[in-house]
């Protein structure tokens, strides 16, 4: 089963996201999909996770996109 991480940001800066690519790669995260809400400014990002502990560390860093996501969920494919 594949482990994934779903995050939600109410503020999203694409330039910051692009500049964080190396940090995400070092944390074992690969972006799979990005959505924006039709009502509101929230952005959702789905990542493939290679190492949950490293991904959890990335989430805790204030530098991951400049701020932590408002919500995050580790999920496994069913």
Secondary structure by P-SEA (a helix, b strand, c coil): cbbbbbbbbccccaaaaaaaaaaaaaabbbbcbbbbbcccbbbbbbbbbccaaaaaaaaaccccccccccbbbbbbcc
